[in-house]
């Protein structure tokens, strides 16, 4: 696929890296010459220096022959204008734009060919907010991902000694929970992937990826560790787009929410727009303020400012002062390991969350969703099976007969409204939603080709 990426920031660079490794022809446009030079040295990509929304620059980047334009510059306006020009002058088939401002997102009716021809809108703030909301709703999990409109859920959990299944074979899960549909999709032990079988013994400190019907996740997690009590008291540091969105969602539920904002103007705006949330003007790294606001009674502290360092430090301080769980929003990938080794329970990476949403629209075949796991080393995808036994590698075939690449496992199948935990003899049917776990991203293209009707089929 011929893809033009506008913006060589963190998301643009990561996207280029993902796509360049999958036999795509990638061109990146940016005004940062050093960033473009670094990309050329590391990846097999083309680069163009210039304004991403200028027609001559887009023409030089061969947009007229591109299958897709992905606009992820730091400017919403540049991203939207670029899509407009790509549509009006070059008839680019698919145009994706990252748009952050809530004022634009509240008017989806603008994004039609006659007005602003953006085919796919990506809102990082909305994606991040939903990600954090799922973590809060599922205490004790490291990652929570929904598939098939919420019918199936994948969670990542660290196994602890007190878990009933720890020290036992996976097949005993069915004995402990006979009425529950669940499957262990993968295990990471000391950083290495293990493809589980029924005889695999779960050990303490294993990172377990388990997939189940959404209503059964809590029961399955209880087999791997003691289940955390539901979160109730939430403190948010930062009243920006993510913090305010999260507070607005949480206050409508059973949660008691406090938000700390340093800017007097923003704090006043939050106090006017939020109904039940307690708004505090101050610095989230102020120990006196945190103590006065009973940080030791807080179930989860969410540091969500635009400053990575401030997020990390305030989360560490909140943890030291007694907060039950803490999380920090971290944009710089180099900080992720630092955060995870600094007694911070969750490091939320906007980059990885946004990349997954973008990849879902780039992948071959009918890929519904893509999610990066373990800092991008692994992936889980939801793909719809199409065709028949004559023109498909998967439809009409038993799971045991599928030639899946190394490290790839089918975690679940959703057929109509039924969630199926696949056994070796199950036959894939047309329109099945298949959730696949890939321990090694190098084999993503191979899996996609399997699900492409007639493409390369022998």
C-alpha positions in Angstrom: 0.0 0.0 0.0 1.2 3.5 -0.9 0.8 5.7 2.3 1.7 9.3 2.9 2.1 10.3 6.6 2.0 14.0 7.5 4.0 14.7 10.7 7.2 13.1 12.0 6.3 13.4 15.7 6.1 10.5 18.1 2.9 9.1 16.5 4.0 9.7 12.9 7.4 8.0 13.6 5.9 5.0 15.4 3.3 4.6 12.6 6.0 4.7 10.0 8.0 2.1 11.8 5.0 -0.2 12.1 4.0 0.2 8.5 7.4 0.1 6.9 8.0 -3.3 8.4 4.9 -4.6 6.6 5.9 -4.0 3.0 4.2 -0.7 2.5 5.6 2.2 0.5 5.8 5.1 3.1 6.4 8.8 2.5 6.6 11.2 5.5 6.3 15.0 5.3 7.5 17.3 8.0 9.4 20.6 8.6 11.9 19.0 11.0 14.9 18.1 8.9 16.7 16.2 11.7 13.6 14.1 12.3 13.3 13.2 8.7 17.0 12.4 8.5 16.7 10.1 11.5 13.8 8.3 9.8 15.6 7.8 6.6 18.6 6.3 8.5 16.4 3.9 10.5 13.6 2.9 8.1 13.1 2.2 4.5 10.9 5.2 3.9 10.8 8.3 1.7 10.7 11.8 3.2 9.8 15.3 2.0 10.6 18.5 3.7 7.9 21.2 3.7 4.4 22.3 4.9 2.1 19.3 5.1 -0.9 21.3 3.8 0.8 22.9 0.8 -0.4 21.4 -2.5 3.1 21.4 -4.1 4.6 19.6 -1.2 1.8 17.0 -1.3 2.3 16.6 -5.0 6.1 16.1 -4.6 5.2 13.3 -2.0 3.2 11.6 -4.8 -0.1 12.0 -3.0 -1.8 11.6 -6.4 -0.8 8.0 -6.4 -1.3 7.3 -2.7 -3.9 4.8 -1.4 -4.1 6.6 2.0 -3.2 9.9 3.6 -2.7 9.9 7.4 -2.4 13.4 8.9 -1.0 13.4 12.4 0.8 16.8 12.6 0.4 18.8 15.8 -2.2 21.1 14.2 -5.8 20.1 13.8 -6.2 22.7 11.1 -3.3 21.5 9.1 -4.5 17.9 9.3 -8.0 18.9 8.1 -6.8 21.2 5.4 -4.4 18.5 4.1 -7.3 16.0 3.8 -9.3 18.7 1.9 -6.5 19.3 -0.6 -5.8 15.6 -1.0 -9.5 15.1 -1.8 -10.0 18.1 -4.0 -6.8 18.0 -6.0 -5.6 14.4 -5.9 -8.7 12.3 -5.2 -6.8 10.3 -2.5 -9.1 7.4 -1.7 -8.7 7.3 2.1 -8.0 10.2 4.4 -7.3 9.9 8.1 -6.9 12.9 10.4 -5.9 13.3 14.1 -8.2 15.9 15.6 -7.8 16.9 19.2 -10.0 20.0 19.8 -13.4 19.1 21.4 -15.0 22.0 19.5 -14.4 20.1 16.2 -15.3 16.7 17.5 -18.6 17.9 18.8 -19.7 18.6 15.2 -19.2 15.3 13.4 -21.5 16.6 10.7 -18.7 18.7 9.4 -16.7 15.7 8.3 -18.3 14.8 5.0 -17.0 15.1 1.4 -18.9 18.3 0.8 -17.4 20.1 3.8 -14.3 18.6 5.4 -13.5 15.3 3.5 -12.0 13.3 6.4 -12.9 9.6 6.2 -11.6 8.6 9.6 -11.3 10.9 12.7 -8.8 9.9 15.3 -9.1 11.6 18.7 -6.2 10.7 21.0 -7.9 12.3 24.0 -11.0 10.3 23.6 -9.1 7.0 23.1 -6.9 7.7 26.2 -10.0 8.5 28.3 -11.7 5.3 27.3 -8.5 3.3 28.1 -8.2 4.8 31.5 -11.9 4.4 32.2 -11.6 0.6 31.5 -8.7 0.3 33.9 -10.6 2.0 36.6 -13.7 -0.2 36.0 -11.5 -3.4 36.2 -9.2 -3.1 39.3 -6.1 -5.3 39.2 -5.7 -5.4 35.5 -2.8 -4.0 33.5 -4.7 -3.6 30.2 -8.3 -4.0 29.2 -9.5 -4.3 25.6 -13.0 -4.9 24.3 -13.9 -6.7 21.0 -17.1 -7.4 19.1 -18.9 -4.3 20.5 -18.1 -5.3 24.1 -19.1 -9.0 23.9 -15.5 -10.2 24.4 -12.8 -8.7 26.6 -9.1 -9.3 26.8 -7.3 -8.4 30.0 -3.7 -8.5 31.1 -3.1 -9.6 34.7 0.0 -10.3 36.8 -0.3 -13.6 38.6 0.2 -13.6 42.3 0.8 -16.4 44.8 -2.6 -16.1 46.3 -4.4 -16.8 43.0 -6.1 -20.3 43.1 -4.8 -21.1 39.6 -1.2 -20.1 40.3 1.0 -23.2 40.5 -1.5 -25.3 38.6 -2.1 -26.2 35.0 -4.3 -23.9 32.8 -6.8 -26.7 32.1 -7.9 -26.5 35.7 -9.5 -23.2 34.9 -12.4 -25.0 33.4 -12.7 -27.1 36.5 -12.7 -24.1 38.8 -15.2 -22.1 36.6 -17.2 -24.7 34.7 -19.8 -22.1 33.6 -17.4 -19.5 32.4 -16.2 -19.1 28.8 -12.5 -18.1 29.1 -9.1 -18.8 27.5 -5.6 -17.9 28.3 -4.3 -16.4 25.1 -0.7 -15.9 26.0 1.8 -15.8 28.9 4.9 -13.6 29.3 7.4 -15.0 31.7 10.5 -13.0 32.5 9.9 -11.0 29.4 9.6 -14.0 27.1 6.4 -15.2 25.3 5.0 -18.6 26.1 2.2 -20.1 23.9 0.0 -21.8 26.5 -1.4 -25.3 26.3 -3.7 -27.0 28.8 -0.7 -28.5 30.6 1.1 -25.2 31.0 1.6 -24.3 34.7 1.0 -20.7 35.7 3.7 -19.3 37.9 3.7 -16.2 40.2 4.8 -13.0 38.4 3.6 -14.3 35.0 1.9 -11.7 32.9 -1.3 -13.5 31.7 -3.4 -12.4 28.8 -6.8 -13.9 29.3 -9.9 -13.5 27.0 -13.4 -14.1 28.1 -17.0 -12.8 27.9 -17.1 -9.4 29.4 -19.3 -10.5 32.3 -16.9 -13.3 33.3 -13.7 -11.3 33.4 -13.8 -10.6 37.2 -14.3 -14.3 38.0 -11.3 -15.2 35.8 -9.1 -12.6 37.3 -9.9 -13.9 40.7 -8.3 -17.2 39.7 -4.9 -15.5 39.0 -4.7 -13.0 41.9 -6.8 -11.6 44.8 -9.4 -9.4 43.2 -9.0 -5.7 44.1 -12.0 -4.0 45.7 -13.8 -1.7 43.2 -12.4 1.8 43.0 -14.6 4.5 44.4 -12.5 7.6 45.3 -10.7 9.0 42.3 -8.2 11.9 42.2 -7.2 13.4 38.9 -4.1 15.7 38.4 -4.6 17.9 35.4 -7.8 19.5 34.1 -6.9 19.4 30.4 -8.7 17.5 27.7 -8.1 14.1 29.1 -8.5 15.0 32.8 -11.8 16.9 32.2 -13.2 14.2 29.9 -12.4 11.5 32.5 -13.9 13.5 35.4 -17.1 14.2 33.4 -17.5 10.5 32.6 -16.7 9.2 36.1 -18.9 11.7 38.0 -21.9 10.2 36.2 -21.2 6.9 37.8 -20.7 5.7 41.3 -17.3 7.4 41.8 -16.3 10.3 44.0 -14.0 12.5 42.0 -11.6 15.2 42.8 -9.5 17.1 40.2 -6.5 19.3 40.8 -5.7 22.0 38.3 -2.8 24.5 38.5 -4.3 27.2 36.3 -6.9 29.4 38.0 -8.7 30.0 34.7 -9.0 26.3 33.8 -10.0 25.5 37.4 -12.8 28.0 37.3 -14.0 26.6 34.0 -14.0 23.1 35.4 -15.9 24.2 38.4 -18.6 25.6 36.1 -18.9 22.6 33.8 -18.5 19.7 36.1 -21.5 18.9 38.3 -20.3 16.5 41.1 -16.5 16.7 40.9 -14.6 18.7 43.5 -12.3 21.0 41.7 -9.1 22.1 43.6 -6.8 24.8 42.4 -3.2 23.9 43.1 -0.1 21.8 42.3 -0.6 18.0 42.3 3.0 17.7 43.4 2.3 19.7 46.6 2.6 17.3 49.4 0.7 19.5 51.8 -2.3 19.8 49.4 -2.4 16.0 48.9 -2.3 15.3 52.6 -5.0 17.9 53.3 -7.2 16.2 50.6 -6.7 12.8 52.3 -4.6 11.2 49.6 -4.3 8.1 51.7 -8.0 7.4 51.2 -7.8 7.7 47.4 -8.3 4.5 45.5 -6.6 5.6 42.3 -4.6 8.7 41.5 -4.5 9.7 37.8 -1.7 12.1 36.8 -2.9 13.4 33.4 -1.2 16.7 32.8 0.7 17.5 29.6 4.0 17.3 31.5 5.5 13.8 31.7 7.9 14.7 34.5 5.2 16.3 36.5 3.0 13.2 36.0 5.7 10.8 37.1 6.7 12.8 40.2 3.1 13.5 41.4 2.2 9.8 40.9 5.2 8.7 42.9 4.4 11.2 45.6 0.8 10.1 45.8 1.9 6.5 46.1 4.3 7.3 48.9 1.6 9.2 50.7 -0.8 6.2 50.7 -2.8 6.3 47.5 -3.9 2.7 46.7 -3.1 2.7 43.0 -1.5 5.4 40.8 -1.2 6.0 37.1 0.8 8.5 35.0 0.2 9.7 31.4 3.6 9.3 29.7 4.3 10.6 26.2 8.0 9.9 26.0 8.5 6.2 25.3 11.9 6.3 27.0 10.2 7.0 30.3 7.9 3.9 30.2 10.4 1.5 31.8 11.4 4.2 34.3 7.9 4.7 35.4 7.2 0.9 35.7 10.2 0.5 37.9 9.3 3.5 40.1 6.4 2.1 42.0 3.8 3.5 39.5 1.1 1.0 38.8 0.1 2.1 35.3 2.0 4.0 32.7 -0.4 5.2 30.0 1.1 5.7 26.6 -0.9 7.9 24.3 1.3 6.9 21.4 0.6 3.2 21.7 -3.1 3.8 22.1 -3.3 6.1 19.1 -1.2 3.8 16.9 -3.6 0.9 17.5 -6.6 3.0 16.3 -4.7 4.1 13.2 -3.5 0.6 12.3 -7.1 -0.8 12.4 -7.7 1.4 9.3 -4.5 0.4 7.5 -4.4 -3.3 7.9 -5.3 -5.6 5.0 -8.5 -7.7 5.1 -11.5 -6.7 7.1 -9.7 -5.8 10.3 -12.0 -4.3 12.9 -9.6 -3.3 15.6 -5.9 -3.4 16.4 -4.3 -3.1 19.9 -0.6 -3.0 20.8 0.5 -5.0 23.8 3.6 -5.0 25.8 5.0 -1.7 24.5 4.2 -2.6 21.0 6.0 -5.9 20.9 2.8 -7.9 20.5 -0.6 -7.3 19.0 -4.2 -8.5 19.3 -6.5 -8.0 16.3 -10.1 -8.5 15.6 -10.8 -9.6 12.0 -13.9 -10.7 10.2 -13.7 -13.9 8.2 -15.2 -13.6 4.6 -15.6 -15.9 1.6 -16.0 -19.6 1.4 -13.8 -22.7 1.3 -13.0 -22.0 -2.3 -11.5 -18.5 -2.0 -10.5 -18.3 1.7 -7.7 -19.8 3.7 -9.8 -19.8 6.9 -13.6 -20.1 6.1 -14.8 -23.7 6.2 -11.7 -24.9 7.9 -11.0 -26.4 11.3 -8.9 -24.4 13.7 -6.4 -27.2 13.8 -5.9 -27.0 10.1 -5.2 -23.3 9.9 -1.6 -22.5 9.2 -1.1 -19.8 11.7 2.4 -18.3 12.0 4.5 -18.8 15.1 3.2 -17.2 18.2 -0.3 -16.6 16.8 -3.3 -18.0 18.6 -7.0 -17.6 18.2 -8.4 -16.4 21.5 -12.1 -16.2 20.7 -14.7 -16.3 18.0 -17.9 -14.2 18.1 -20.6 -15.8 15.9 -23.7 -13.6 15.7 -24.2 -12.9 19.4 -22.5 -16.0 20.7 -19.0 -16.0 22.2 -17.1 -19.2 21.4 -13.8 -20.2 23.0 -12.4 -22.2 20.0 -11.3 -25.8 20.3 -9.1 -27.6 17.7 -12.1 -29.0 15.7 -14.2 -25.8 15.5 -14.8 -24.7 11.9 -14.5 -21.0 11.0 -17.6 -19.7 9.3 -18.2 -16.7 7.1 -18.8 -13.4 9.1 -17.2 -14.8 12.3 -15.4 -12.2 14.3 -12.0 -13.8 15.1 -9.8 -12.4 17.9 -6.2 -13.3 17.4 -3.2 -12.8 19.7 0.2 -12.3 18.0 3.2 -12.6 20.3 5.5 -11.4 17.5 4.4 -8.5 15.3 6.6 -9.7 12.4 3.8 -12.1 11.5 1.0 -9.5 11.3 1.1 -9.4 7.5 0.9 -13.2 7.3 -2.2 -13.3 9.4 -3.9 -10.5 7.4 -3.2 -12.3 4.2 -4.9 -15.4 5.6 -8.1 -13.5 6.0 -8.0 -11.7 2.6 -10.5 -13.4 0.2 -8.8 -14.6 -2.9 -5.6 -12.6 -2.4 -2.7 -14.9 -2.9 -4.9 -17.9 -2.2 -3.5 -21.2 -3.4 
